[in-house]
């Protein structure tokens, strides 16, 4: 569980109206953070939506801490929680419209990642406590590099210049309903052809390293990169852009030759942590879109685990 919006329905101290069977309830939610290391579990701005059985908005609370009143009838409700996303409507929106809202990678920061959660068709009982789990839209990628150079290459200097992502999907609906190929309308660092720019979240996808390694050494880069979901089929063509898999790239210099070690992430799913373990025993490829699988002297592996070290969003009705 990444985070949770916890709630309890408060009973009324008077007899409910026989015609409407309504009870007044107070909504309150506050933030607490997990004890996990790092910044990417932080909860900042939060929005709690309560929708009626036909998708109409019953109430929305836009503050990190506070309360508001509305009426609960003897019916089922849908709950939506959105965290760390600005410019969302708080009135006059249906659930369908809310979930069709686009979120972009550029809205994120390592300590401010967009999260969303839902609880469907729930009937609230008096004094009941409920939980709405939230999870990040983005995935996290980290990398460990090992060298295992043979004797003929062991004397050459080996320096990791940078570790970064290419072909990064940059947009996704809050619903996460469409993870089909080419679902993203925004792409960053296509085929490694883009540098820093005003519209590129460079701090999320690129890290300068500058680390020299010996011929038999391990190096945990200690960096986290972030990407939005990407389920594209792969394409290694260099001539023209087409939607394709996201790659983690280790850019290095072995001797006097610049070389690349790209590792394909297929697919990139939301709220996953991709742990890339790369053993380098020789030269990589000339371009990040070349197939690393053709080179037996580079051994990559990718472990995918749930990314469950998040904070929590607590609420009380």
N, C-alpha and C positions, 0 to 999 in steps of 0.2 A: 504494500500500500504506500503510495507516494505522499498523499495528504488526505485529509478527511474534513468534511464539513459535518459536524455532529449536531443533532437537533433533538429537542424534546417538545412534545405538544403539551401545552399547559391548559388544564381544564378551567372552565368558567365557574365563578362562585355564585351563579344564579341559574335558575332553571332555563334551559334553552327554549326558544320560541317553538311551539308545536308546528307552526306553518313552515318555518325555514330551517329549524334544527341547526342553528348557527352558534358557534362559540367563538368568542374573541380570543386571539392568541397574540402574544408578544414574541417577536423574532429578535434574537441577539446573536451575533457571531464575533468571535475574537480569534486572534492568530497566536499559535505557538509553534515553535520550530523544533525539529528533531535534534538529536545529539550527533548526527552524522557530520563527518568532516566535509569541508568544502562549502561553496556558496550556492550550489545549484539546487538546493532544497528550499531556498528562501521564499516566503510568501509575502507579497507586498499588497497591491490593490486586489480587492476581492469583490465579486458580485454574486449574490445568491438570488436565483429566480425561482418562483413557485408558479407553476402553470396548472390550470384547471383541466378537466377531462377532455375538453375539446380543443386544447392548445392555447386558450386565452391566458393572458398574464394576470395572475391574482395579486402578486406583489413582487417587488425587487428591492433588495437592500444593497446599496453601493458603497457603504462605509466599511472600513476595517473593523471598527468597533462602534456599537450603537444599537438602536432598536427601532422597530416600527410595528404598527398594529394592522391586522386584517382579519377577515372572518373565515373560519373553517366550517364547511358544511360536512355532512356525513357522506363523503365521496372520496374518490382517489385523486392524487395529485402527482405531477411530475416535477422533479427538482433538477435544476441545472446550476452548477457552480463553475465560474470562470475566474481564474487567478492571473494577475500580472498582465492584463491586456487592457489598454486604454481605448477610449472612444467607442464603447459599446452602448447601445440604447438601454435606457432604464424604464421606459414607458412605451406603450403603443406598439409592442412587438409580440408576435406569436413565437411559439417554440420553434417552428419550422424556419421562420425568418432568422431567429437567433443562430441556429445551427448552420445556416447558409452563409454566415459571416466569414470572411476570409481573414486568416491570420498569416503573418509573414515572419520569416526568420529574422528580419531586420528589427522587429519589435522586441526581440529577446536580448538578454545579456546574461553572462554567466551567473549573476546573482539575481536575475529577474527573468525567469523562464515561464512562458505561457503554459498554463495548465487548464484542464477542463475535466469535469466529472458529471455524472448523472445518476439519478435514481428514478426508475420508471414506475408509473401506475401503483403508487403506494397509498394505502389508506391509513391515515394517522389515527392512533388511539390516544386517549387522554393519558398524559404523563409518560408517553412513550418516547424513547430516545432512538433516533435513526442516524445512519452514517451514509454520507455521500462521498465516495472516494474520488479523488482527482489525480490525474497523471499528466505528465508533460507531453506536449505535442512533439517536441524535438527528441532526437536520439543523441547520445554522447559517444565519442570515439576517443580512445586513448591508445598508446603505443609503447612497446618495449622492443628495443633493437639489440640483437646479439651479433657479434662478429666471430667468424670461424674461418679466417683466411688461410689458404694453403701456403706452404713455404715460399712459393714463387711470388706471392702478393703480400706476404707478411711485413716486408720492409717498407711498403708504400704507405704514406700517410692517408688516413681515412677520416674525413670530417663530415659530420651531419650539418648541413647548412640550414634546412628548414623542414618542418613537418606540417602538412596542410591537406585540405580536402579539395577535390575538383568535382565538377558536375553536381553541384549541390542544389537540391530542390529547395526553393525558398518560399513556397506558399502552400497553404492547406486550409480546407474548410474546418471550422470548429467541430463539425460532426464526425470528422475522420471517416466519413462514409466512402469517400472515393480515393482509394489507394491504387487505382489502376495506372498502367503506363501512361506517361505524359499528363498525369493529373495536375502537376504543378504548372502555374502560369508564369512563374519567376524562376530563373536559374542563375546561380553564381559560379564564377570561375569555370566557365565552360571550356573543356579541353585544355585547361591550364593557360588560358589566353588572357586572363584578366588580372590586373594588379589592384592595389588599393584604390577605392573610389568612394564618392560621397554616398552612393546607394548600395555599397557592398559591405556587409557586416564582417569586416576583415578580422576583427578580434575574435570572432567565433569560428573561423575556418582556416586561419593561418597563424603559425607560431614560428618565429625565428629562433634557431637553436644555437649554432656555432659551437658544436661539441666535437672534439677530436677523440677517437676511440683507438685502442690498441688492437692487435690482430686476434685476440681472444678475450672479449670483454662483453659485459652486458650494460645496457643503459636504459633506465626508465625515464622517458622524457618528462614525465610529471606534468603533462599538459592535457587539457581536455578541449576537444573540438566538438562542434554541434552542427547538426543537419536536420532538415525536415524530412518526413517520410518520402521514400522514393522506391517504387516497385517497377521501374523501367527494365525492359530487356536490354542486354548489353550490346554495345556497338563500339568498336575500336577504330573506326575510320577517323582520319585526321583532316580530310579535305573539307568537310562541311559539317556543321553542327547538327546533331539529332539528339533527342532526349535519350539518356543512357544512365548506366549505373554510377552511383557515387563512388569515388575512390579516395582512400588515404594514400598520400604520396610522401615518401621520405626522399628528399633531394640531398644528394651528398656529392663529395668529390673524393675519388679514389686515385691517388697519385695526382696527375695533372688533368684527369678526365672528369667532367661533370656527368653524373649518372643518376637515374631515377629508379625508385623501387615502389611501384604502385600496387596497392592491394585493393581489389574490388570488393565492395560491400553490397551484397545482393541477397535480399532486399534490405533497405533501411526502413525499420518499423518504429513507430512512436514509442517513447518511453523505454527504450532498450539501451544497454551499454555494450558497445562493441570494443572488445579487448583484442588489439592486434599484436601478435607476437611475430617478429620478423628476424630470421637468421640470415645474415649476409656472408657469403663465402666467395664473392667475386663481384664483377661488374653487373649493374642492372641494365636498364633499357635506355634508349636515347630520348624517349619522349614518354610522358605519363600515359598516353593512349596506346602505347605498344603493349603487347601481351607479355606479362611477366612469367606466365606459365611456360613459355618457350625456353626459359633459362633455368637449368638445373642447379645453378650455384646460389639460388635464392630460395629460401624455404619460408613462406608465410603461413600463418594460421590465424583464424579469427574465431574467438569465442564470444557468443552472444548471451548475455544474462539480463534478467529483469533489472531495471534501474529503480531500486526501491528504497533509496535513502533520503526521501523527501521529507519536508515539513508537513504540518497539518493546519487545517483551517477548522476552528471549532465554532459551533453555533448552538444557541439555546433558544427554544421556543418557550 
